[in-house]
Amino acid sequence: MPISNIEENFKLARNALLDFDKKDIIRENSKEEVTAEETGPREIVVFYDVTLEKYHQKFLQEHRRFSVYVRLVKGKVIAYEIPSPPHASLVADLIPILAGWTNRLKIYAELDMIVGNENDTVNCADIVIEPRHVPAPGTGYVPRPRMIIEVGKTETIESLNSLAGEYFSNSVQSSLVQVYLSIKMFSRRTNDTVAMVATLYLRNNQVPNLALNQPNPPPNTPPTVPMTNTIPNLVISFGTAPLHQVSRTFINNIGVRNDRIIGYLQNDDPACVAPGMANYQINIPSHLLFQGYPGGVPHEIPNNFTLDLWNVQQYIFDKLIYDGFELKLNSLRINVF
């Protein structure tokens, strides 16, 4: 596609994302099985054969003019998200939680990162966390995060899952990333419930060894076993509605062990209805957030950073009241291009 068609192509991409949003609303309110076509890939390619240099020159700022988020993936400019109050508000609400845990962390919002083993992919990460340097780094410093958080509203769990391999790649900016957390909110249902899912990925992905649950395990049985780091370490359904069968099928098919998929999966499961519920906590060991930090974890830092998904649920639910308004507003914006 010629770069000269940038405005027309972004308009088409935005229309496609809006169409996906509308289909998601229908799907979330349907109990019927969906077709293979409805569950297929939803990659929206705006341009092909775009170099890293051209992307920086032409797209890093230009795409914001069209109210659509894009990333460069191995030569393809892909549209994946529409700016919205729920998305922006959750990012804004999470930052003070992280900053309030310790002042030893530097937190960035919407940081463009060069990732991928070939340095050929650029992601705009929603939240990026690295240790605060003392003294502060000089001119030309490139952030090297230890944890990344991505929030998906229009973006699918399939797309969010695909980022794990990029964030655990060996580019300069991604080589120290230890933790990737994705938070996906689905469309509000007609009964005012919302499905939500948090997915935790670890570079050194270790899960409990099920052999220890067997009678009389050998004394040298290791407590954990390794798994590929592109497979989630933990998946928690924490919304006010269980996940739709399409989402559950995808999670089951990417290799997540059944005992690592927890939360509100079926109507008779205990839902996330109060703060402090054990099944709805994301615990991040502090040493992962301070990987490679001179002197290790500062002595005053707790052993874990804990994110209570009850708080995340409430932040999301409060903002999704704008959904209907936002869809109408987006439609109006399309017509003025």
N, C-alpha and C positions, 0 to 999 in steps of 0.2 A: 504494500500500500504506500503510495507517495506520502512523504511527510507533509506536503503542502495541504493534504486533506485533514489536518489535525482537528479542526473544529468539527467537521462532519463526523469523523470517526469517534470522537469523544461523545458527541451527541448520541450516536448509535449505541455506544457502550453504556452510556447512562440509561438509555431506554431499556436495554437488555437487563441491567441490574434492577431497575424498577419492576420489570416484568417478573424477574425471579422473586422479588419481595412479595408481589401479589400472589404468585403461585405458592409461596411458602405459607401465606396466610390461609389459603384454601387447604393446603396439605395438613397444616397443624390442626385444622378444625374438621378433618375427615378421619373416620375410623376405617375407611376402606383401604385395601392394598393398592399401591400405586404401580404404574407400569415401569418397565425398564427404561423407557425414554425419559420418564420424569425423574429417575434417580441417576441418570447418566452424568458425565462430566459437565461442569458449568464454567469452563475456562473461557473468558472473553478476551480475545487477543485484539488489541487496538492497532498495533503495528508489528511487523516482522523485521528481522535482520537489522536491528538497532544496536549499534556499538555502545560500549560504556561511555565513551566520550560524547557521542551524539545524545545519549540519554541525559547526561549531565547538562549539556548545552540547551536541549530543547524541551525536556519533559519534567525535570525536577520541580520547577515552579509553574510551568504552563498548565499542568493537569489540574492544579488547584482552582484555576479560573473556571473550570467546568464542573466543579463540585463532584469529583470522583477521585478515589484513591487508585493509584497504579503502582506496579513494581516491574522491574526489568528482570526477566528470567531467561538467561541464556539466549539473548537476542530478541526475545518477545516482550513487548510491553503489554502487560495484562492488567485489566481493570477488575477489582475485586470487592470494593466497598464504596458505599455512598455515605458522605458525612451526615450524621443525624444526632439529635439530642441524646438518645440513649447511649450511643457509642462515645460521643465526646464527654458526656457526664460521667460515665463509668471510669474512663481514663483519668479524668480530673479528680474523682473521688478516691481512686486507688493511690494516687501519688502521696497525699498526706498520711495515709496509713503506713506506707513505707518510710517516709521521712520521719514520722513520729516514733518509729521503732529505734532508730539511732541516727545521729547526725554524721555518722562516718560513711554514709552512702551518698553518692552523687546520682541523681535521677534525671533522666532526659525523657521528654515526650516527643513523639514523631521524629525520631532520629533516622536519617537515611544512612544505611549501613551497606558496605560492599561485602558480600558473603559468597559462599561457594568455593569449592576447592580450586576452581579456575579463575576466581575473582571476576566472574561474569554475571553476577546477579546483584541487584540492588533492592533491598527491602526497606520500607519505611516502618520501623518498629514502633508500636504504640508507646511502650514504656521500656526503658533501658536502664539497668542498674549496675553500677560499678563502685568499687571502694573509692572514697574521697582521698585524693593524693595530698600529702603534706610533705614538702610545700606543693602548691598548686603547679600543675604541668605548664610548660612554656608554650610559646607560639608553635603552631603546627601539630599540636598533640591530637592524636586520633583516639576517641573513646574505645575502650576494650571491655565491654560489659561481661558480667558474670551471670546475669539473669535477664531474661526478656519476657515481657508479658504482651500478648496480643489479644485484642478484643474483637469479636466478630458479631456484627448485626446482620448486614447483608451477606458478608463473607461466610462461606459454608464451613462445616467441620472438616470436610475433605480438603479444602484449601488450607485451613489452619494446620491440619496434620502434615501437609506437604512441606511446611516450613521447618520442621524439626531437622531434616537433613542439612538444610542451608545454615541454620543457626549452630549446628554442631560441626560445621566444616572447619577447614584449617586456614581460612583467610586471616589476615592480620586482625580484623575487627571481631571475628567470631571464634578465634582459636581458644579463648579463655571462657567462653560461655559454658556454664555448668548446668543451668536450669532454664527451661522454656516452659512457660505456663500459658495455655490458651483458655479463654473464657468466651463461650458462645451463648448468646441469647437468641431464642427463637421468637417467632411472631406471637403476639398475644392472642389467646383463644377467646371465643365468644363468651365463655363463662368466666372471663377475667383471670385465667390462670396462664402461666408462662413456663415453658420448659427451658432449662438452663443446664449447661454442662461445663465443668472445669476439667481440663486435661493436663496432666503434669508429665513432662519429659525430662530425663536426666542424661547428661553426657555419659557418666558412668552408671549405667542403668542396672541396678541390682534389685531383685525382688525376693521376698521370703522363700526359703526352700521348703516346698511342700513335703519333702521326704521326712521332715521333722514331725509331721503330723501323724506319721505311721507308728504303729506299736514297735517299741524297741529299736529306734534308728541306730545305726552304727555310731560309735562315739566320735568319729572324725567327720561326721556329716557337717558340711559348711552351713552357716545360718542363712546365707543368701546364695542366689545363682544369678549369673549375668544374662541380660537380654539385650538385643539390638537397641541402640538409643533412639531409633526412629519409631520404635513401638512405645506407646505411652506406659509410664511407670504406674500411673493411677488415673482412673476416670471416675468423676463424682457427678452424678445427676442431682442438682441441688435446687431445682426450680419448684414452682407450686403446681406443676403438672409433670407426669412421667414423660420420658422421651418418646417421640413418635417411633414406630417400628422401623422406619427408614434409617433413622439415626442409630438405633440400637443395632441394626444389621451391619451398618458400616463399621461401628466400633468392634463388633464381634469378628469382623472379617480382616481386621488389620493386625491380629495376633495378640491382642490384650488378653491376659489370663482372666478367667471368669471371676476369681477372687479379688482381682484388682479393679473390677467395675462395681461400684457401690453407690448407695444413696437411694433416691426416689426413682426406682426403676419400674415398679408396678404399683397399682392403686393401694395394695395392702402393705406396702413398705412404709416405715416411719419417714415422714416428710421432714424437710428442714423448716421447722416452725419456731425456733428459738435460738438465741446465741449460745455458743458453747457446746453444741451437740457433737459428740466424738466423731461421728462419720462424716461430718461436714467441716473438717479442719484440713487445711493444707499446711504441712510442716516442712519448712526448708532449713536444713542444717546450716548454721552460720558459716562453717568452714567453706561451704560452696560459694557463698557470697563474697568471701575474702580470699578466694583462691589466688595464690601468687602474691598476696599482699605482704610487704616487708614486715616481718615479725609475726605473721599469722593473724588470727582473729584477735582484735583488741580485747583486753582482759575484762572490760566492763560489759561486753556484748553477751546477751543470753545465748544459750546453746542453739536455739531455733528461732526463726521468724515464723510466726503462725498467722495465716490468713483465715479468718472465720468467714465461711461462705454465706452464713446468715446475713452478714453485713452487705456482702456483694449482691445477694438476692434482693435485699431491700433497696439498694441503690438502683438496680436494674428495674425493679417493679415500679418504683416511683416515676421513672422517666418514660416508661413505655406507654404512659397515658397520652403521649404525643404522637403515637404511631399513626393514627388515622389522619391527624392534622398534617403530619410530615409527608405522608404519601400524596395528599392533595397538593401540598406546597411543591413537592418535587415535580408533579405533573405540570403545574403552572410554569415552573422554571424551564422545563423542556420546551414549552411552546414559545419561549422568548428567544431561543437561540437563532 
